[in-house]
């Protein structure tokens, strides 16, 4: 059951249901069958039938993309920077065209899923990028009384306050104390009820764990780092603390994502606060330099026509992944060419298209 798409469905394969040509979709790296043990448990968003794939291949173990006969891997099955690709239909979500500006649900943090905070609880968030700011927003909406943001970038203070942060810690500007002690200084030495680690920096996982209340504190690891093993102090766990992770914000793509998109469409989330710069698709490479600036959080990308419309509407609309595709299995129809993604991979695919006419 394959569907060829990157944002816009150009054609579908046999067995694909509930999707048709012209639909707008969001490629995801998680599936949801709604029937397996995990999907029915209410405890996880990791489906057993359509699992998270990390080897860059399709669920059947193949790649549907190649350049000059060389296999091209699809990052988490999505390949959203290629102009067109093949995606399993169980890993896309159909969206309302009016919600097309909404970015990844991870930007709304780990509270978009099933994690429920106790009203009046205390929360610490380490790392105030888009995911960390989303965690702050989620904590505010669930009634947290104290929300501590931690970031070495002083410019993130204002952003955190816009999302509901009550206290800010700059670990580089306070003292030589570890982050866990700085958090405890703001909580009467007790620590917080929940601590979200949103950077992926390995040593900060232990700091997050040590920053929670003894016996009942919960530490949630959200940031994706490169270290597969992390040394931690086991005493907080031995005393009853909890250490858990969150993938894709805990969201289920069928059960939660449409609801979240409606909330974004109705402006229930301050998404505009995340967008600090904007670039056109033609200048997309400049975004990598902008990311190095201390005030940068998110960078919407537009084609030139939609950028003018965006300014008139004063509503950001992300279009960087809007691409085109065609049927797998040898259909050699010409691709639609409304817009071209400017990544180096995309340019290579476009250059090879006239010679190879279809991807293997």
N, C-alpha and C positions, 0 to 999 in steps of 0.2 A: 504494500500500500504506500506508494510513493507520490509525492507532489512536488513539482518544481516551482520554487518561489524564492524570492527575497523581498518580502513585503507585499508585492503584488503577484497574485497567482496568474500565470500565463497559460498553464495547461495542467491537467491532472492525469494520473495513471489509473488503471483498473482497480476497482475496489475502494476508491476514495469516496467517502460519504460526507455530506454536509458542507462541501466546498465546491466552488465552481470558478471558472475563469473570470478574472476581474476582481475577485475578492481581495481585500486587504487583510494581511495576516502578520502576526508577530512570530518570528521563529524563536523557539525556546530550546533549552537543553534538557528539559524535564518533560516527561509525559504523564498522563493520568488516565488509567483505564477505568477507574471507578469501580472495579470489581475485585481486585486482588486483596490479599490480607492487609498490605500496607495502606492502600487507598481507603479501605473500610475502617481502619483502626482509629482515624482521627488524630494520630500521634505523629505522623510524618507526611511529608509531601514527596517522598521518594517512592515511585511506583516500581513494583517488581516486574511487571510485564513490559513496561517501557522505561528502562532504567537510565540513569545518568551515564552518558558515554564519554570517555576521556581519551580514547585512542585515535580520534580523528576520522573514524570510519562510520559507515552506515550501520544500522542494527544488524544487517546480514553479514557484516564484516568486509564489505567492499567500499571502494570510493568511486563516485560517479564523475569525478573530475580528473582531468589530466592536461598537461602542457607538453607538447612535443613527445608524447608517449610516456611521460613521467607522471607517476601518480601524485595527485595533489590531495593533501589531507584537509578535512573540514573541521575547523576548530569547534568543539562541542556540537558537532553536527550542523551548525548554523551557517557558517561562511557568509556572514552578513556584509562583508566588505567586497565580496565578488559581485560582478554584475548580474550573474544568474547562477543558480545552483540547484541541486536536487535535495529535497528534504522529506523525510518520512512524515506522512500526514498527521501522525500522532504527536508530533513535536511542534505543531504550529497552532496558533489561536486566531480565529477570525475576529476582526475588530470592526467597530463602527467607524466609517471614514471620518466622522467629526471628532474622533478621539485620536486622530493620526499623529498629533503632536506629542502624545504621552510617551515618555521614555521608559527604560527598563524598570520593572517593578522593584528591582533591588534598590533603586534610588529612594524608595520609600521605607527602606530599612527592614529589619527583622520583625517588626511588629505588624506587618501587613498580613501575616499568616495567623497561626493559631495561638501564639504566646499571649497570655492574658496577665497583666500586672494587677496587683492588689491596689485598690484606690488608696491614695495617700502614701504610697511607697516611695522609696528613694532610689534613684537611678544614676549611674555613671556611664558615660559614653566616651570611649577612648578612640580618638580619630574623628575629626569633624569634616570629612569629605561628604559626598552626596549620601552615602549609606549611613554614616554617623548622624548627619542632620535628619535623615528619615527616621532613625531610631529615636531621636529627641522628639520629633513631631508625634510619633506613635506613643511615646511615654506621656506626653502632654495630653493627648486625646484620651488616654486611659486613666487620667487623674493622678499622675505622680505628683507629689508635693515638692520634691527636691530633685532637680535634674542637673547633674554636674557634667559639663563638657570639658574634655581634656585634649589639647592640641598645642604643639610647639609653635604654631603659626598664630601670632597675636591677632591677625586680621580675621581669624575665624570666630572671634568673640562676638562680633556684631551679627554674623550669620547665625550663630547658635542662639542668640537672644531672639532673633526673628522667628525661630522655630519653637521656642518655648524654654530654652535653657535658663536656669536660675543662677548658676554659679559657673565660673570658668577658671580652669587651671592651665597655666603655661608652665610645663615642667622645666623648661630651660630658663625661665625668668623668675622662678620662686626660690628655690634652694637646691641643695644637693640631695634632698630627700627623694626616695623612690616614689613613683606615682601612687602606689597603694597607700603610703603614709600620708601623702598630700590629700588624698580622698578622705582618709579617716580623720584628718584634721578638720575637715568641713562637716563631719558627721558625729562630732563628740567622741571620736575614737572608736565608734562602733562599726563603721563601714556602711556600705549601701546594700539594699535588698537585691538589686540587680545591677550587673556590670556588663556592658556590651563592648567587646573588643573588635573594633572595625578597621584595624590597620593591616592585619596579617603579619605583623612583626613578632617573631617567635617569643622573645623575652616578655613582651607585654601581655601574653596570655597568662603567665604566672602572676604578673602584677594585677591583672584584672581579678584573678581568683583570690589573691590576698586582700583585695579591696572590698570584698563582700562580708556581710555579717556572719559571724561564727554560728554554725548549726543550721542555718536556713538560707544563706545567701545563694544566689544563682548567677553563674557566669556563662555568658553566651558568646561563643566565638563566631564572628561573622566575616572578618577579613580573611581573604585567601592568600596565604603566604607560600613560600617555597620550601620551608622546612617540613619534612614529613614526621619528625619526632621533635618533641619539645620538652625540656626538663621543667617539672613543676614541683611545688611543695605539696606533698600529699596530705598534710595535716588538715587543711580546710575540707578536703574530701572525707577524710576519716571522721571528722567531727560532724558530718552531715551536710556539707555544702554540695552544690551541684555544678558540674561543668558539662556543657552541651554545645553543639554547633547548630548553625542555621544555613541552609542552602537555598538560594533563590528567595531569601526573605521568608522562608516557610510557606510560600504561596503554592497552591495547587492551580495548575494552569486553566483547568475547566471550572473548578468550583469557586476560586477566588479572583482570578485575573479579570474576568468581565466586570465583577462588582467593583474592583479597584479602579478600572478604567472609567467606569461611570462616576466614581467619586472625583477622579481627576477632571473629567469633563465638566462636572458641576462645581469645580474650583473649591473642593473641600480640602485640598492640599495646596500649600503655597509653593507650587512648582517653580513659579517665576523667580523665587529667591535662589534657586539652584543655578540659574543661568546667568553667568557673569560675563561671558563673551559670546560673540557669534561670528561665524565665518561662512562664506559661500562654499559650495562644493568644489569650485575651481581652486579655492585657496585652502583646501582641507589640510594640507601639510603644515600650515601655520598653526593649526590647533595643537600640534605637539610642542611647539615652542610656548604657546600660551599656557599649557598645562604646568609649565615650570614657574609661572608667576604666582606669588603667594596668595593673591586674592582669588585665584581661579578655582571654581568648583565644577561646573559643567559647561560644555560648549555646544550649543545647538548648531547644526549645519543646515544650510538651505541652498536650493538653486536660486539663481538671481531673481526669477519671477516671484517665487514664494517668499523671498526675503522682503520684497517691497510690500507684499500683501501682509506679511507678519507685522511690519512696522505700522501699517494703517490700522490693523486690528489690535495692536499692542498685546498680542498673544503669541508666545513662542511656539513654533511648529518644527519638530525635528523631521528631516527628510533624508538623512544621510544614508539610510539603508534601502531606500526605494529603488529597486532594481527590476530586472525583467528576466524572463526565462522561457523555456519551451519544453515540450514533451520529451521525456527520456525514451530511449529505445529506438533512436534513428530517425525521428521526425525532423526534417531539415527545413522547416518553415523559418522565414526570416524573423529575427527578434524585433520586438518593438523597441524604439530608441527614444523614449521621452527624456531620459536622464542617464548620466553615466557616473558611476562611483569612481572617485579619483585615486584609489589606492594603487600601489605598485602591482599587486596581484591582479586587480581589475584591469589595469592597462595591458598587462600581459595577456589576459584572457581575450580582451577586445582585439588585440593585435593578431592573435592566432585564430580568431573566429573565421575570417574569410578563407583561411587556408584549410582549416580542419572542419568547419561548418557544424560540427557537433562534438560534444565532450563525451568521452568514453564512459 
